[in-house]
Structure formats: structure tokens, C-alpha cells
Amino acid sequence: MEPPKPLDPPTVPFALAGIGAFALVGLVFLIFRDWLAANGHESWLWICVAGVLWGLPGLATMIVHDRHRRERRS
């Protein structure tokens, strides 16, 4: 019996979804910035900013990976 082949899905949608989720939650936290500061949770907004910023190089990496995946399959 032949072992199963590893999954190789397109990865750009996953990176975009992660960046979008961090951006959306960050916008919600921006609305409640005063409440977050009053309750000692100011860092939550900065975590969302970091998630978006770290997601950008990840997106660039996934674009290259998907380009190579398409080349391998053709």
C-alpha cells in the first residue's frame, strides 16, 4: 500500500484570513481603547497591530510558496 501524499493546499487564503482577523479585531479594540486602558488590557490592541505586521512577510512567503506549487504541478 502506498503512503498518502501530503496535503498541499493554496496557502495565500490562510495568510489573508489571519491578517484580516487581526485587523478586524484590532478595529474593534480601537473602538474600545478607553475601556481596554482602564482595565489594563492596552496590550491587546498592540497584539493585533503586531499580528497584521507579522502577517505581511508571511503573506509574501505564502505567495512565493504558491507560485512554486503551481510550477511543480504543471
PDB file of N, CA, C and O in Angstrom:
ATOM      1  N   MET A   1       0.845  -1.177   0.000  1.00  0.00           N
ATOM      2  CA  MET A   1       0.000   0.000   0.000  1.00  0.00           C
ATOM      3  C   MET A   1       0.893   1.244   0.000  1.00  0.00           C
ATOM      4  O   MET A   1       1.867   1.328   0.748  1.00  0.00           O
ATOM      5  N   GLU A   2       0.544   2.186  -0.841  1.00  0.00           N
ATOM      6  CA  GLU A   2       1.314   3.413  -0.992  1.00  0.00           C
ATOM      7  C   GLU A   2       0.938   4.411   0.101  1.00  0.00           C
ATOM      8  O   GLU A   2      -0.246   4.587   0.387  1.00  0.00           O
ATOM      9  N   PRO A   3       1.927   5.071   0.718  1.00  0.00           N
ATOM     10  CA  PRO A   3       1.577   6.054   1.759  1.00  0.00           C
ATOM     11  C   PRO A   3       0.833   7.244   1.142  1.00  0.00           C
ATOM     12  O   PRO A   3       1.054   7.582  -0.021  1.00  0.00           O
ATOM     13  N   PRO A   4      -0.033   7.865   1.910  1.00  0.00           N
ATOM     14  CA  PRO A   4      -0.794   9.003   1.371  1.00  0.00           C
ATOM     15  C   PRO A   4       0.128  10.183   1.086  1.00  0.00           C
ATOM     16  O   PRO A   4       1.122  10.402   1.779  1.00  0.00           O
ATOM     17  N   LYS A   5      -0.223  10.928   0.059  1.00  0.00           N
ATOM     18  CA  LYS A   5       0.555  12.116  -0.286  1.00  0.00           C
ATOM     19  C   LYS A   5       0.197  13.241   0.676  1.00  0.00           C
ATOM     20  O   LYS A   5      -0.954  13.356   1.099  1.00  0.00           O
ATOM     21  N   PRO A   6       1.182  14.074   1.026  1.00  0.00           N
ATOM     22  CA  PRO A   6       0.877  15.183   1.953  1.00  0.00           C
ATOM     23  C   PRO A   6      -0.041  16.207   1.281  1.00  0.00           C
ATOM     24  O   PRO A   6      -0.016  16.381   0.062  1.00  0.00           O
ATOM     25  N   LEU A   7      -0.834  16.866   2.089  1.00  0.00           N
ATOM     26  CA  LEU A   7      -1.696  17.926   1.582  1.00  0.00           C
ATOM     27  C   LEU A   7      -0.834  19.098   1.135  1.00  0.00           C
ATOM     28  O   LEU A   7       0.190  19.401   1.747  1.00  0.00           O
ATOM     29  N   ASP A   8      -1.255  19.741   0.078  1.00  0.00           N
ATOM     30  CA  ASP A   8      -0.530  20.908  -0.421  1.00  0.00           C
ATOM     31  C   ASP A   8      -1.548  21.942  -0.906  1.00  0.00           C
ATOM     32  O   ASP A   8      -1.611  22.248  -2.097  1.00  0.00           O
ATOM     33  N   PRO A   9      -2.348  22.478   0.027  1.00  0.00           N
ATOM     34  CA  PRO A   9      -3.377  23.435  -0.395  1.00  0.00           C
ATOM     35  C   PRO A   9      -2.777  24.805  -0.689  1.00  0.00           C
ATOM     36  O   PRO A   9      -1.655  25.090  -0.272  1.00  0.00           O
ATOM     37  N   PRO A  10      -3.511  25.651  -1.399  1.00  0.00           N
ATOM     38  CA  PRO A  10      -3.036  27.029  -1.565  1.00  0.00           C
ATOM     39  C   PRO A  10      -3.005  27.714  -0.196  1.00  0.00           C
ATOM     40  O   PRO A  10      -3.945  27.588   0.589  1.00  0.00           O
ATOM     41  N   THR A  11      -1.926  28.433   0.079  1.00  0.00           N
ATOM     42  CA  THR A  11      -1.746  28.980   1.420  1.00  0.00           C
ATOM     43  C   THR A  11      -2.049  30.466   1.533  1.00  0.00           C
ATOM     44  O   THR A  11      -2.214  30.978   2.640  1.00  0.00           O
ATOM     45  N   VAL A  12      -2.124  31.171   0.395  1.00  0.00           N
ATOM     46  CA  VAL A  12      -2.392  32.611   0.445  1.00  0.00           C
ATOM     47  C   VAL A  12      -3.726  32.919   1.133  1.00  0.00           C
ATOM     48  O   VAL A  12      -3.785  33.864   1.921  1.00  0.00           O
ATOM     49  N   PRO A  13      -4.805  32.158   0.867  1.00  0.00           N
ATOM     50  CA  PRO A  13      -6.057  32.468   1.575  1.00  0.00           C
ATOM     51  C   PRO A  13      -5.942  32.363   3.098  1.00  0.00           C
ATOM     52  O   PRO A  13      -6.588  33.120   3.823  1.00  0.00           O
ATOM     53  N   PHE A  14      -5.130  31.434   3.579  1.00  0.00           N
ATOM     54  CA  PHE A  14      -4.949  31.305   5.026  1.00  0.00           C
ATOM     55  C   PHE A  14      -4.230  32.522   5.602  1.00  0.00           C
ATOM     56  O   PHE A  14      -4.593  33.021   6.667  1.00  0.00           O
ATOM     57  N   ALA A  15      -3.214  32.994   4.892  1.00  0.00           N
ATOM     58  CA  ALA A  15      -2.488  34.184   5.350  1.00  0.00           C
ATOM     59  C   ALA A  15      -3.403  35.409   5.323  1.00  0.00           C
ATOM     60  O   ALA A  15      -3.395  36.209   6.258  1.00  0.00           O
ATOM     61  N   LEU A  16      -4.184  35.558   4.262  1.00  0.00           N
ATOM     62  CA  LEU A  16      -5.102  36.694   4.174  1.00  0.00           C
ATOM     63  C   LEU A  16      -6.171  36.641   5.262  1.00  0.00           C
ATOM     64  O   LEU A  16      -6.539  37.670   5.828  1.00  0.00           O
ATOM     65  N   ALA A  17      -6.665  35.445   5.550  1.00  0.00           N
ATOM     66  CA  ALA A  17      -7.670  35.302   6.608  1.00  0.00           C
ATOM     67  C   ALA A  17      -7.091  35.683   7.967  1.00  0.00           C
ATOM     68  O   ALA A  17      -7.766  36.335   8.765  1.00  0.00           O
ATOM     69  N   GLY A  18      -5.854  35.286   8.238  1.00  0.00           N
ATOM     70  CA  GLY A  18      -5.216  35.636   9.508  1.00  0.00           C
ATOM     71  C   GLY A  18      -4.996  37.130   9.642  1.00  0.00           C
ATOM     72  O   GLY A  18      -5.263  37.708  10.695  1.00  0.00           O
ATOM     73  N   ILE A  19      -4.509  37.758   8.578  1.00  0.00           N
ATOM     74  CA  ILE A  19      -4.299  39.207   8.609  1.00  0.00           C
ATOM     75  C   ILE A  19      -5.634  39.917   8.774  1.00  0.00           C
ATOM     76  O   ILE A  19      -5.745  40.872   9.543  1.00  0.00           O
ATOM     77  N   GLY A  20      -6.641  39.451   8.053  1.00  0.00           N
ATOM     78  CA  GLY A  20      -7.970  40.058   8.157  1.00  0.00           C
ATOM     79  C   GLY A  20      -8.565  39.922   9.547  1.00  0.00           C
ATOM     80  O   GLY A  20      -9.183  40.859  10.054  1.00  0.00           O
ATOM     81  N   ALA A  21      -8.383  38.762  10.166  1.00  0.00           N
ATOM     82  CA  ALA A  21      -8.909  38.555  11.515  1.00  0.00           C
ATOM     83  C   ALA A  21      -8.235  39.494  12.512  1.00  0.00           C
ATOM     84  O   ALA A  21      -8.907  40.116  13.335  1.00  0.00           O
ATOM     85  N   PHE A  22      -6.906  39.596  12.439  1.00  0.00           N
ATOM     86  CA  PHE A  22      -6.199  40.510  13.337  1.00  0.00           C
ATOM     87  C   PHE A  22      -6.626  41.959  13.100  1.00  0.00           C
ATOM     88  O   PHE A  22      -6.788  42.722  14.052  1.00  0.00           O
ATOM     89  N   ALA A  23      -6.809  42.339  11.832  1.00  0.00           N
ATOM     90  CA  ALA A  23      -7.216  43.712  11.519  1.00  0.00           C
ATOM     91  C   ALA A  23      -8.617  43.996  12.035  1.00  0.00           C
ATOM     92  O   ALA A  23      -8.868  45.062  12.598  1.00  0.00           O
ATOM     93  N   LEU A  24      -9.528  43.053  11.846  1.00  0.00           N
ATOM     94  CA  LEU A  24     -10.906  43.255  12.304  1.00  0.00           C
ATOM     95  C   LEU A  24     -10.977  43.370  13.827  1.00  0.00           C
ATOM     96  O   LEU A  24     -11.635  44.266  14.357  1.00  0.00           O
ATOM     97  N   VAL A  25     -10.313  42.479  14.510  1.00  0.00           N
ATOM     98  CA  VAL A  25     -10.317  42.533  15.981  1.00  0.00           C
ATOM     99  C   VAL A  25      -9.614  43.800  16.454  1.00  0.00           C
ATOM    100  O   VAL A  25     -10.030  44.410  17.439  1.00  0.00           O
ATOM    101  N   GLY A  26      -8.555  44.199  15.760  1.00  0.00           N
ATOM    102  CA  GLY A  26      -7.864  45.441  16.118  1.00  0.00           C
ATOM    103  C   GLY A  26      -8.762  46.656  15.975  1.00  0.00           C
ATOM    104  O   GLY A  26      -8.708  47.568  16.800  1.00  0.00           O
ATOM    105  N   LEU A  27      -9.590  46.678  14.932  1.00  0.00           N
ATOM    106  CA  LEU A  27     -10.535  47.795  14.767  1.00  0.00           C
ATOM    107  C   LEU A  27     -11.570  47.814  15.887  1.00  0.00           C
ATOM    108  O   LEU A  27     -11.940  48.881  16.378  1.00  0.00           O
ATOM    109  N   VAL A  28     -12.030  46.646  16.286  1.00  0.00           N
ATOM    110  CA  VAL A  28     -12.972  46.579  17.413  1.00  0.00           C
ATOM    111  C   VAL A  28     -12.299  47.073  18.682  1.00  0.00           C
ATOM    112  O   VAL A  28     -12.891  47.837  19.444  1.00  0.00           O
ATOM    113  N   PHE A  29     -11.067  46.640  18.912  1.00  0.00           N
ATOM    114  CA  PHE A  29     -10.338  47.091  20.094  1.00  0.00           C
ATOM    115  C   PHE A  29     -10.057  48.584  20.040  1.00  0.00           C
ATOM    116  O   PHE A  29     -10.003  49.243  21.079  1.00  0.00           O
ATOM    117  N   LEU A  30      -9.880  49.120  18.851  1.00  0.00           N
ATOM    118  CA  LEU A  30      -9.653  50.553  18.714  1.00  0.00           C
ATOM    119  C   LEU A  30     -10.877  51.342  19.190  1.00  0.00           C
ATOM    120  O   LEU A  30     -10.742  52.406  19.794  1.00  0.00           O
ATOM    121  N   ILE A  31     -12.050  50.819  18.917  1.00  0.00           N
ATOM    122  CA  ILE A  31     -13.290  51.463  19.374  1.00  0.00           C
ATOM    123  C   ILE A  31     -13.358  51.464  20.901  1.00  0.00           C
ATOM    124  O   ILE A  31     -13.802  52.436  21.513  1.00  0.00           O
ATOM    125  N   PHE A  32     -12.913  50.362  21.507  1.00  0.00           N
ATOM    126  CA  PHE A  32     -12.981  50.218  22.962  1.00  0.00           C
ATOM    127  C   PHE A  32     -11.635  50.509  23.631  1.00  0.00           C
ATOM    128  O   PHE A  32     -11.329  49.947  24.683  1.00  0.00           O
ATOM    129  N   ARG A  33     -10.843  51.375  23.028  1.00  0.00           N
ATOM    130  CA  ARG A  33      -9.498  51.667  23.538  1.00  0.00           C
ATOM    131  C   ARG A  33      -9.525  52.201  24.973  1.00  0.00           C
ATOM    132  O   ARG A  33      -8.693  51.811  25.791  1.00  0.00           O
ATOM    133  N   ASP A  34     -10.470  53.085  25.281  1.00  0.00           N
ATOM    134  CA  ASP A  34     -10.549  53.639  26.643  1.00  0.00           C
ATOM    135  C   ASP A  34     -10.867  52.554  27.661  1.00  0.00           C
ATOM    136  O   ASP A  34     -10.287  52.531  28.746  1.00  0.00           O
ATOM    137  N   TRP A  35     -11.786  51.654  27.318  1.00  0.00           N
ATOM    138  CA  TRP A  35     -12.131  50.569  28.231  1.00  0.00           C
ATOM    139  C   TRP A  35     -10.928  49.645  28.436  1.00  0.00           C
ATOM    140  O   TRP A  35     -10.651  49.211  29.554  1.00  0.00           O
ATOM    141  N   LEU A  36     -10.217  49.348  27.341  1.00  0.00           N
ATOM    142  CA  LEU A  36      -9.035  48.487  27.459  1.00  0.00           C
ATOM    143  C   LEU A  36      -7.982  49.121  28.362  1.00  0.00           C
ATOM    144  O   LEU A  36      -7.372  48.435  29.183  1.00  0.00           O
ATOM    145  N   ALA A  37      -7.765  50.440  28.213  1.00  0.00           N
ATOM    146  CA  ALA A  37      -6.774  51.126  29.038  1.00  0.00           C
ATOM    147  C   ALA A  37      -7.200  51.147  30.505  1.00  0.00           C
ATOM    148  O   ALA A  37      -6.370  50.977  31.398  1.00  0.00           O
ATOM    149  N   ALA A  38      -8.486  51.355  30.750  1.00  0.00           N
ATOM    150  CA  ALA A  38      -8.981  51.419  32.127  1.00  0.00           C
ATOM    151  C   ALA A  38      -8.868  50.074  32.833  1.00  0.00           C
ATOM    152  O   ALA A  38      -8.746  50.024  34.057  1.00  0.00           O
ATOM    153  N   ASN A  39      -8.908  48.985  32.072  1.00  0.00           N
ATOM    154  CA  ASN A  39      -8.868  47.647  32.673  1.00  0.00           C
ATOM    155  C   ASN A  39      -7.524  46.951  32.507  1.00  0.00           C
ATOM    156  O   ASN A  39      -7.403  45.755  32.771  1.00  0.00           O
ATOM    157  N   GLY A  40      -6.516  47.695  32.070  1.00  0.00           N
ATOM    158  CA  GLY A  40      -5.172  47.135  31.981  1.00  0.00           C
ATOM    159  C   GLY A  40      -4.947  46.192  30.804  1.00  0.00           C
ATOM    160  O   GLY A  40      -4.077  45.323  30.864  1.00  0.00           O
ATOM    161  N   HIS A  41      -5.723  46.354  29.739  1.00  0.00           N
ATOM    162  CA  HIS A  41      -5.587  45.476  28.574  1.00  0.00           C
ATOM    163  C   HIS A  41      -5.146  46.232  27.322  1.00  0.00           C
ATOM    164  O   HIS A  41      -5.506  45.849  26.209  1.00  0.00           O
ATOM    165  N   GLU A  42      -4.379  47.289  27.493  1.00  0.00           N
ATOM    166  CA  GLU A  42      -3.919  48.080  26.354  1.00  0.00           C
ATOM    167  C   GLU A  42      -3.084  47.258  25.385  1.00  0.00           C
ATOM    168  O   GLU A  42      -3.069  47.540  24.187  1.00  0.00           O
ATOM    169  N   SER A  43      -2.403  46.267  25.882  1.00  0.00           N
ATOM    170  CA  SER A  43      -1.531  45.471  25.027  1.00  0.00           C
ATOM    171  C   SER A  43      -2.320  44.679  23.977  1.00  0.00           C
ATOM    172  O   SER A  43      -1.750  44.297  22.955  1.00  0.00           O
ATOM    173  N   TRP A  44      -3.600  44.426  24.198  1.00  0.00           N
ATOM    174  CA  TRP A  44      -4.389  43.657  23.242  1.00  0.00           C
ATOM    175  C   TRP A  44      -4.428  44.348  21.882  1.00  0.00           C
ATOM    176  O   TRP A  44      -4.334  43.690  20.846  1.00  0.00           O
ATOM    177  N   LEU A  45      -4.564  45.666  21.884  1.00  0.00           N
ATOM    178  CA  LEU A  45      -4.567  46.410  20.628  1.00  0.00           C
ATOM    179  C   LEU A  45      -3.219  46.267  19.924  1.00  0.00           C
ATOM    180  O   LEU A  45      -3.172  46.088  18.707  1.00  0.00           O
ATOM    181  N   TRP A  46      -2.141  46.342  20.669  1.00  0.00           N
ATOM    182  CA  TRP A  46      -0.809  46.225  20.076  1.00  0.00           C
ATOM    183  C   TRP A  46      -0.526  44.809  19.592  1.00  0.00           C
ATOM    184  O   TRP A  46       0.248  44.620  18.654  1.00  0.00           O
ATOM    185  N   ILE A  47      -1.137  43.821  20.216  1.00  0.00           N
ATOM    186  CA  ILE A  47      -1.004  42.444  19.738  1.00  0.00           C
ATOM    187  C   ILE A  47      -1.638  42.312  18.356  1.00  0.00           C
ATOM    188  O   ILE A  47      -1.103  41.625  17.487  1.00  0.00           O
ATOM    189  N   CYS A  48      -2.779  42.973  18.156  1.00  0.00           N
ATOM    190  CA  CYS A  48      -3.423  42.951  16.840  1.00  0.00           C
ATOM    191  C   CYS A  48      -2.576  43.670  15.795  1.00  0.00           C
ATOM    192  O   CYS A  48      -2.472  43.212  14.657  1.00  0.00           O
ATOM    193  N   VAL A  49      -1.978  44.783  16.171  1.00  0.00           N
ATOM    194  CA  VAL A  49      -1.093  45.500  15.245  1.00  0.00           C
ATOM    195  C   VAL A  49       0.090  44.606  14.873  1.00  0.00           C
ATOM    196  O   VAL A  49       0.471  44.527  13.705  1.00  0.00           O
ATOM    197  N   ALA A  50       0.659  43.945  15.855  1.00  0.00           N
ATOM    198  CA  ALA A  50       1.788  43.050  15.586  1.00  0.00           C
ATOM    199  C   ALA A  50       1.355  41.880  14.703  1.00  0.00           C
ATOM    200  O   ALA A  50       2.111  41.452  13.831  1.00  0.00           O
ATOM    201  N   GLY A  51       0.153  41.361  14.920  1.00  0.00           N
ATOM    202  CA  GLY A  51      -0.341  40.265  14.091  1.00  0.00           C
ATOM    203  C   GLY A  51      -0.459  40.665  12.630  1.00  0.00           C
ATOM    204  O   GLY A  51      -0.108  39.888  11.742  1.00  0.00           O
ATOM    205  N   VAL A  52      -0.950  41.872  12.377  1.00  0.00           N
ATOM    206  CA  VAL A  52      -1.048  42.357  10.998  1.00  0.00           C
ATOM    207  C   VAL A  52       0.342  42.558  10.409  1.00  0.00           C
ATOM    208  O   VAL A  52       0.606  42.148   9.279  1.00  0.00           O
ATOM    209  N   LEU A  53       1.229  43.186  11.172  1.00  0.00           N
ATOM    210  CA  LEU A  53       2.569  43.464  10.655  1.00  0.00           C
ATOM    211  C   LEU A  53       3.373  42.187  10.407  1.00  0.00           C
ATOM    212  O   LEU A  53       4.080  42.089   9.403  1.00  0.00           O
ATOM    213  N   TRP A  54       3.272  41.208  11.311  1.00  0.00           N
ATOM    214  CA  TRP A  54       3.977  39.938  11.119  1.00  0.00           C
ATOM    215  C   TRP A  54       3.318  39.111  10.021  1.00  0.00           C
ATOM    216  O   TRP A  54       3.958  38.251   9.417  1.00  0.00           O
ATOM    217  N   GLY A  55       2.039  39.372   9.765  1.00  0.00           N
ATOM    218  CA  GLY A  55       1.358  38.648   8.705  1.00  0.00           C
ATOM    219  C   GLY A  55       1.799  39.064   7.319  1.00  0.00           C
ATOM    220  O   GLY A  55       1.705  38.267   6.386  1.00  0.00           O
ATOM    221  N   LEU A  56       2.275  40.282   7.153  1.00  0.00           N
ATOM    222  CA  LEU A  56       2.686  40.755   5.830  1.00  0.00           C
ATOM    223  C   LEU A  56       3.878  39.984   5.267  1.00  0.00           C
ATOM    224  O   LEU A  56       3.821  39.558   4.113  1.00  0.00           O
ATOM    225  N   PRO A  57       4.966  39.784   6.036  1.00  0.00           N
ATOM    226  CA  PRO A  57       6.036  38.937   5.485  1.00  0.00           C
ATOM    227  C   PRO A  57       5.580  37.486   5.304  1.00  0.00           C
ATOM    228  O   PRO A  57       6.041  36.792   4.398  1.00  0.00           O
ATOM    229  N   GLY A  58       4.681  37.041   6.163  1.00  0.00           N
ATOM    230  CA  GLY A  58       4.129  35.698   5.996  1.00  0.00           C
ATOM    231  C   GLY A  58       3.343  35.584   4.702  1.00  0.00           C
ATOM    232  O   GLY A  58       3.421  34.569   4.011  1.00  0.00           O
ATOM    233  N   LEU A  59       2.588  36.620   4.373  1.00  0.00           N
ATOM    234  CA  LEU A  59       1.846  36.635   3.112  1.00  0.00           C
ATOM    235  C   LEU A  59       2.793  36.595   1.925  1.00  0.00           C
ATOM    236  O   LEU A  59       2.551  35.868   0.961  1.00  0.00           O
ATOM    237  N   ALA A  60       3.867  37.368   1.986  1.00  0.00           N
ATOM    238  CA  ALA A  60       4.849  37.355   0.897  1.00  0.00           C
ATOM    239  C   ALA A  60       5.451  35.959   0.737  1.00  0.00           C
ATOM    240  O   ALA A  60       5.656  35.495  -0.385  1.00  0.00           O
ATOM    241  N   THR A  61       5.731  35.300   1.842  1.00  0.00           N
ATOM    242  CA  THR A  61       6.277  33.946   1.793  1.00  0.00           C
ATOM    243  C   THR A  61       5.273  32.980   1.175  1.00  0.00           C
ATOM    244  O   THR A  61       5.650  32.120   0.378  1.00  0.00           O
ATOM    245  N   MET A  62       4.001  33.114   1.536  1.00  0.00           N
ATOM    246  CA  MET A  62       2.975  32.223   1.007  1.00  0.00           C
ATOM    247  C   MET A  62       2.735  32.448  -0.485  1.00  0.00           C
ATOM    248  O   MET A  62       2.425  31.504  -1.212  1.00  0.00           O
ATOM    249  N   ILE A  63       2.877  33.687  -0.943  1.00  0.00           N
ATOM    250  CA  ILE A  63       2.737  33.969  -2.377  1.00  0.00           C
ATOM    251  C   ILE A  63       3.827  33.236  -3.152  1.00  0.00           C
ATOM    252  O   ILE A  63       3.553  32.623  -4.183  1.00  0.00           O
ATOM    253  N   VAL A  64       5.062  33.298  -2.658  1.00  0.00           N
ATOM    254  CA  VAL A  64       6.165  32.598  -3.312  1.00  0.00           C
ATOM    255  C   VAL A  64       5.935  31.090  -3.262  1.00  0.00           C
ATOM    256  O   VAL A  64       6.164  30.392  -4.250  1.00  0.00           O
ATOM    257  N   HIS A  65       5.485  30.590  -2.125  1.00  0.00           N
ATOM    258  CA  HIS A  65       5.234  29.153  -1.976  1.00  0.00           C
ATOM    259  C   HIS A  65       4.169  28.697  -2.965  1.00  0.00           C
ATOM    260  O   HIS A  65       4.335  27.662  -3.610  1.00  0.00           O
ATOM    261  N   ASP A  66       3.085  29.443  -3.095  1.00  0.00           N
ATOM    262  CA  ASP A  66       2.024  29.058  -4.028  1.00  0.00           C
ATOM    263  C   ASP A  66       2.488  29.135  -5.476  1.00  0.00           C
ATOM    264  O   ASP A  66       2.083  28.314  -6.299  1.00  0.00           O
ATOM    265  N   ARG A  67       3.333  30.111  -5.797  1.00  0.00           N
ATOM    266  CA  ARG A  67       3.872  30.198  -7.148  1.00  0.00           C
ATOM    267  C   ARG A  67       4.702  28.952  -7.457  1.00  0.00           C
ATOM    268  O   ARG A  67       4.599  28.392  -8.549  1.00  0.00           O
ATOM    269  N   HIS A  68       5.520  28.519  -6.504  1.00  0.00           N
ATOM    270  CA  HIS A  68       6.339  27.320  -6.709  1.00  0.00           C
ATOM    271  C   HIS A  68       5.469  26.062  -6.768  1.00  0.00           C
ATOM    272  O   HIS A  68       5.775  25.123  -7.502  1.00  0.00           O
ATOM    273  N   ARG A  69       4.388  26.052  -5.995  1.00  0.00           N
ATOM    274  CA  ARG A  69       3.473  24.912  -6.014  1.00  0.00           C
ATOM    275  C   ARG A  69       2.834  24.772  -7.380  1.00  0.00           C
ATOM    276  O   ARG A  69       2.725  23.665  -7.907  1.00  0.00           O
ATOM    277  N   ARG A  70       2.405  25.900  -7.964  1.00  0.00           N
ATOM    278  CA  ARG A  70       1.813  25.859  -9.302  1.00  0.00           C
ATOM    279  C   ARG A  70       2.834  25.382 -10.327  1.00  0.00           C
ATOM    280  O   ARG A  70       2.487  24.624 -11.232  1.00  0.00           O
ATOM    281  N   GLU A  71       4.087  25.813 -10.199  1.00  0.00           N
ATOM    282  CA  GLU A  71       5.137  25.382 -11.126  1.00  0.00           C
ATOM    283  C   GLU A  71       5.416  23.878 -10.989  1.00  0.00           C
ATOM    284  O   GLU A  71       5.660  23.197 -11.984  1.00  0.00           O
ATOM    285  N   ARG A  72       5.379  23.370  -9.761  1.00  0.00           N
ATOM    286  CA  ARG A  72       5.604  21.930  -9.550  1.00  0.00           C
ATOM    287  C   ARG A  72       4.498  21.106 -10.183  1.00  0.00           C
ATOM    288  O   ARG A  72       4.756  20.030 -10.723  1.00  0.00           O
ATOM    289  N   ARG A  73       3.273  21.599 -10.122  1.00  0.00           N
ATOM    290  CA  ARG A  73       2.137  20.836 -10.640  1.00  0.00           C
ATOM    291  C   ARG A  73       2.003  20.917 -12.152  1.00  0.00           C
ATOM    292  O   ARG A  73       1.328  20.078 -12.750  1.00  0.00           O
ATOM    293  N   SER A  74       2.617  21.887 -12.776  1.00  0.00           N
ATOM    294  CA  SER A  74       2.477  21.988 -14.243  1.00  0.00           C
ATOM    295  C   SER A  74       3.604  21.305 -14.982  1.00  0.00           C
ATOM    296  O   SER A  74       3.624  21.305 -16.213  1.00  0.00           O
TER     297      SER A  74
END
